Amino acid sequence: MNSLDNIQSIYFVGIGGIGMSALARFALNKNLAVFGYDKTATTLTTTLEKEGAIISFTDSVESLPQQVKNNPSILVVYTPAIPQENKLLQWFTSHNYRVVKRSVFLGALTQDTLCLAVAGTHGKTTTSAILGHLLAYCDMPVTAFLGGITENYKSNFISKGTAITVVEADEFDRSFLTLQPDIACITSMDADHLDIYKDATALEASFVDFADLVPNKNRLLHKKGLPLQGQDIALEAPATYQGQNIRIENGAYKFDFIAPQGVLRDMEFCLPGHHNLFNAVTALSMAVLAGAPFDLLAEALLKFEGVARRFSYRIKRDDLILIDDYAHHPTEIDALYQAVSEMYPEDQKVIVFQPHLFSRTRDFMDQFAESLARFDQVLLLDIYPARETPIEGINSLLLLEKIKKIAIDVENISLVSKQSVAAHLKNSSCRVQLVVGAGDIGAEVSQITKILEYEN
C-alpha cells in the first residue's frame, strides 16, 4: 500500500480495538466515510458512532451496509487480533476488496511525515502519550496514534497538525517492520509474544530489524544496555540522555534532564514508578530530536496527567487507595510493585490479577508467580483468552499453586471470580488495592470503584 490518495471510505474489521479506533478517528478527521465491525459494543465504539462511524456487531455479510457491499473500491483495514475465520474478513478477501493489516495502513499514512516511532516490550503507550502531549503542548503540528486514553485529551488520538506523527511501533506479529521511522526509541526488549516468535532470540532479532529502519542512528534512542546502535537513555547512570538527581517531593518526582542539547534542572513529573520516569525521559529525548522548544518542555511535562489504566488512581483516601493498571507481563508487575512500594512503603498491598493469554501465562508461569508473590494478598482471576483457544494444563489454578509455594502467607492467595472481586476487596485489610490486567477486568473497575466508595 503506497498511498492514501483517492480513498473515500474505509471499513475497519476490529474497529473497537484501542489502536484501530485511533485510526478510525484519523479517517473521520479527514472526512472519510468510516464503517466497521467489532464483537461487542464498548465506550470506544459508542464514541466512534457519535463521531460518525457506522458500526455493526454481527460477524455476517448480511450486516454490511449497502454502500460497503456494493463498493469494492473501499479500503478494508483489519487488526491481526481478528481470527482468520472471521466471516467478514473472508468475504472481503474473496470478493477482491483491498484488504490490509492495521500496521500497513499506519505505515502508509505516516510515510510523508516526520515519523516518531516508540517501540519496546513495555512502555510504548505511556511514552507515546507523553511524547504526543509534549509536542502538542509546544504547539507543534503533530498527530499521535495512541494505545491508551490520555487523561489530558480524553482520547487515544491527538490531532494538532499533520507534519509530525507519533506512533506505537508494535512488535506483535512483527507489525513495526512496516513503518518508516525518522526518529525511534526502543524502551525494552524483554521476551514476550512467544506464540509469534517462539524464543527470545527471534524477538530480539526483530527489534534489531526495526532499529535498522532508522536511517540516522543518532536518531535511534534505546535503553542503556540494550545491544543496539544509537543513543542510549538511563536513569542515574551515564548515557547520552539522562534523568539524574531523582527524588520525591510532595508525592511527585523531581529530577534533572541531561541531554546533548542542554540541561533542564528540577523538572517535575507526577506519575509514580521509575518505569514511568524512564518513559518520561525517553519522551523528552525524542521531543528534543524532533525540534521541540527546549524551554517549554519542563512546563509541558508537568502538565501531563497520565494514561487511563496506567497506574490510574480510582480511589485515593486516607483509609483506601485503589489503583487500576494494564500490566500483563511479569516485568510490568515488578515495575508496578516498585511504584506502590516507593509511594506507600508502610502499607499492605493486595493485587487482583487477570492473566492475559494462555500462551503468555504458560511461557512466563514461574516469573508471574515470583512477581505476584511479593504482594501481601493475591486475588487471581481465570485467564483471559483474547484471541487464543485454551491450552491443556495451563490455567490460573496452576499459577495459584506456584504462587503459594513461594508466598509468605499462603492463606492470602486465592482464586476468585470476576463478579466477586469487589466483595473480596471490601473484606481485605490491605489499604493499597490494585486491579491489574489487560483483559476484560478493566471494564469492571468502574463498578468495583462504586461499590468500594459506597460501602466504605
Beta strands, then each sheet from edge to edge (+ up, - down):
strand 1: 9-13
strand 2: 33-37
strand 3: 54-56
strand 4: 75-78
strand 5: 98-101
strand 6: 114-119
strand 7: 142-150
strand 8: 155-159
strand 9: 164-169
strand 10: 183-186
strand 11: 220-223
strand 12: 231-235
strand 13: 241-249
strand 14: 252-259
strand 15: 262-269
strand 16: 312-316
strand 17: 321-325
strand 18: 349-353
strand 19: 377-380
strand 20: 413-415
strand 21: 432-436
sheet 1: 3+ 2+ 1+ 4+ 5+
sheet 2: 8+ 7- 9- 6- 10- 11- 12- 13- 14+ 15-
sheet 3: 16+ 17- 21- 18- 19- 20-
end
